Structures are given as C-alpha cells and as structure tokens.
C-alpha cells in the first residue's frame, strides 16, 4: 500500500515542480508588465500586481516602428508556415506511398538538413542574398524560413501519412475517386494532428528566428520583432516595465497559438482513431 501511494506521489510531485519551474518565469514576465514602476524597483518583491497599469504596454506599442515590425514578423512567419506545409504535404505523400529510385537517400538528406546548424551557413546565405541584390527584403527571410522548417515538417507529415492504412485510399479509388480525390477526401482529414504539430513548430521557429534577420536586414523597417526586442536597452533604457511589456506582447501570439493548437491536435487524434 505504501509503495502504491509513493508510486502515485512522486510522478505528480515531479510534474508540479517542473510546471512551476517552466510557468513561473512566464508569470513573472506578465506580472512585471502590469506592475507600476514603484513595485518593480521595490526591494521586496511584489508577487501580485496590486495596482495594475497598462502604461508599460502603451509605451511599448508606441515605440518607433513597432507596428511595422509586427506586420513584418506576421508576414514572413505565416507565409513560411503555409509554404512549408504545402510543399511538405505533397512530398510526404510521395515519400510514404510511392517507391522510386533515390527515395531512401532523399529521406536521409532531409534528416541531415534537420540536424545541420543554420548558423554555420549564414555567411553563404548572406553572399547569395547580396549577389542577388535582395538585402533588406522580406523575400529572402520568407524563403529561408521555409527551408529552415521544411525538413522536420516533411519528416513528421511522412510519419502521419504512412500511419494511414493504404486500404482506406484503395477503397476510395475503387468507389470512383482518383488518387488526388482519395488524398483530399480520405487522407488529408486524418492528418490534422500532424498539420497542427508541424504548423506550431514552424510558427515558433520562424517567429523567434534572430541571426538571419540580423545579418540580412539592416534597415529598421525591414526587420522583425526578435531583433527589435533584443535592442530593448537602447529603446527603453532601464525601464523594465516597458521591456517586460514588449516581451509579453512578443510571447502572446505563441502562447495563444500553442493553447489553441494543442486542443485541436488532441481532438484530431481522437477523431482520427474513431474514423480509422
């Protein structure tokens, strides 16, 4: 009995400790953004904002070029996620369903591309963009962000496509569907968990990317939010309230997307199990 109680206690205790360790910095960031300046610089920490204020958020959104950078970040992130999903979806179907010469080598190539550190290729990327006269443009960022998230997106979706029984697709083709119609009507709806997971990964990767935009885009109006946020000491000085407000605004889309897609991914898994 004691061993059974201990067996139930330590996993829950470990989960609580990990939860607090991961969530507390996020809570402190948001809480500091709402605190008056006096509470932020007080010697004794103020754990809960007693007199919440939106002054720091107003200062952050009123900063120079903020909304331009928001638009830039949203544009390159959404486009790179969409492009990578479309390319990976068709490529994953080909790799999972078709047999052709060089298939295994192609899969290994994508695995190596996923493991390769992008930082070592920044110089080569810069020279390519410079020689094509495309510095200070959002187009190279979109292209390279797409390539950056494509390997994992492809490998993940390939696993989901391979998990769908071929009999479902063959049954649809016997009933008169073409291969394309069978893919759209039968396989695609069962890929919801994979699409949610890969889109979330792609969004987080592209949204947080920093070194590439630092090298390629020197024009402030062609930069993205991560680079702007890294310069908070120049923008806000020692105003930690405005800094935490800017950080909260930057993290908010990821938190919302994660909560939304996590729920959808779980429902997609259960729906796929029932349909299968």
N, C-alpha and C positions, 0 to 999 in steps of 0.2 A: 504493500500500500504506500509506504514512504517512498519507495523507488518510483512508483507511478506518479505520485504528486511532484517529486523532483523532476521527473521526465517532462511533466507539463509546465513546470515553473521556469526552468532555465531557458527554453526557447522563447517564451513570452517575455522574460526579463531581458534577454539579449535583443529582441525586437524593439522593446521600449527604449533601451539605451541607444540603439542605432537610430531610431526615429527621432529622439531628442537631439542627438548629435548632428543629424542632417537638417532638421527643421529649424533648430534654434538660430543659426546664422541668418536664415531667410527671414524668420520672425523679427530678429533684431534689426535687420536692414529696413523692413517695412515700418517697424515701430519707431525707429530713429527718424524716418522721413516725416512722420506725423508729429514728432515732439517739437515743442518750442526750443529755441536756441539755448535758453537757460537750463532746460532739463538735459540737453545733450552734453553741455560742458560742465555739469554739476559733478562734484567729487564723488558723491554717492550715486550709483547707477539707478536710473528711473526705469523700472521694468515695464510699466504700463503707462502709456501717454495719458496723463490726467486732463490735459487741456489741448486736445488735438488741433492742429493747424494745417492748412493747405498752402501756407506761404512758401514752403520749400518746393512744392510741386509747381507752383506758379513761376518761381524763379527758374526752375529747370526748363519748363516748356517755353518760357520767354527768352531763353538763351539764343544767341545768333545761330541761324541755320538749323535749328532743332528739327522743325517740321520737314525741311528739305532732306535732312539725313534720314528721318523716319521713312519718307517716301522712297528714298534710295534703298534702304535696307529691305523694306517690304517688297519692292520691285524685284531686286536680284534674288531674294530668298524664295519668293513664290514661283518665279519663273524657273529657277534652278530645280526646285522640287518637282514642278509639273513636268519639265523636260526629262528629268531623270526617271520619273515614274513611267512616262510613256515609252521611253527607249527601253528601260529595264523590263517592262511588262511583256513586250513582244520578244525581246531577246531571251527572257526567262522561259517563255513558252517554247521557243525554238530549242533551247538547250535541254529542256526537260522532256520534250516529246519527240524530237527529231534526232536521227542518228546520221552524222556526217563526218567526213574526214577532218581531223583537227579539233574536234569537239572538246576532248579532254585537255588539250593544250590551251584552248581558249579559256576554259574554266580555271586552269592553273594560273593563267595570265591575269585574270581578274582577281584571284586570291593574292597574287604578288602585288598587284596595284593597290589593293586594300591595305596591305602591310607596309607599303613604301611610305616613308615620311615626306610629306609635301614640302616641308621647309627646305630640303636639300635641292629642290627644283626651282626655287624662287628666282635664282639668277637666270636660269634658262627661260623661265616664263617671262621675266622682265624683258629679256632680249627679243623674244618673239613678239611681244606686245609693242615694244618700242620700234622694231623694224617695220611693223605694220601700221605705225603712226596711230595707235589706239590707246595711248596713255591718257589718264583722266577720263575714262569712259566706263560706263556700267556694263557694256557688252562683254569685255574680257572677263569681268568678275562673274557674270552670269554663266559664261561658257565654262570657266574653270571650276566654279562651284558645282555645276552639273557633273563635270568629270570627277570631281572630288567625292561626291556622294554616290555616284553610279555603281562602283564595284559592289559595295555592301548591299545596295538596293537590289541589284541584279541577283546576287547570290541568295539573298533572303527570299525574293519572289520565286526564284527557281525551286527552292525547297517547298514552297506552298503549292506551286503548280504540280510538282512531282507527287505531292501527297494526295492530289485529287485523283480518284480512280479513273483509269482510261475508259472503263466500261460506261461511265456516265457520258463521256464525249461520244463514244461509239454509238450509244443508244440514241443520242440526239441526231447523229448523222443518219442512222437507219430510219428515223422518223422524218427525214427530209431536210434536215439542216445541213448547210455547208460547214466546212471546218471553221470558217470565220464566225458563222452564226452560233455554232456549238461553243466556241470560245466565249463569245459575248454573253450568251444566254445561260450557259451551264457553269463554265469555269470561273469567269470573272466575278459573279456574285459570291463565290466561295473564297475569293482572295481578299475579302475585306480585312481580316486581321493582319495579313501581310502588308496590304496597302497602308493601313493605319500606322503600323510599326515603322515601316520604311519612310513614310512621309514625315513622321515625327523626328526620326533620326536625321533626315535631310534638312528639315527646318532648323533644328538645333545647330547642326554643323554649319550651315550657311549663315544663320543669324549671328553666330558667335565668332565667325572667322575674322581674324585680325591681321596676320602678317601680310597676306596678299594685297589687301587694300592699302596697307601702309606703304608698300613698295610701288604699287601701280598708280595710285591716285593721290597726287599731292594737292590738287585743287579741292578746297574745303567743300565746295558744293557738289562734288562727285564722290565724296567719302560716305561711309556708313556709320551707324551708331557705335559699334565697338571701338572704333578709332577715336570718335568724339568723347566717349566715356573714359577712355584711357588718359585723356588730357584734362581731367576734371580739376587738377591742381591749378592749371592755367585759367580755366573757365570760372571756377568757384573759389579759388584760394583755399582758405581753411574753413569754408562753410560746409561742414559735414552734413548738415541737414539737407542742403541742396544736392550734395553728392549722393546721399542715400536715396533721395527722391528720384534723381536721374537713374540710379541703379535699379530702383524699384520699377520705374517705367520701362526700362530695358528688359527686365526679367519677366514682367507681367504677361506679355504675349506667349512666352514659352510655358509659363505655369498654366495659363488658361488652356492652351492647346494640349498640354500633357493631360490635364484633368479630363478634357472632352474626349480625346482620342483613346485614353485608357479605358474609359467606359464603353466606347464604341467597339474597341478591339475585343473586350471580353464578351460583349453581346454578339459580335461577329463570330467568335469561336464557338459559342453555344449554338447559334443558328446554323453554322456550317456542320456541327456534329449532328444536329437533328436532320438536316437535309441529306447528309451523307448516309 
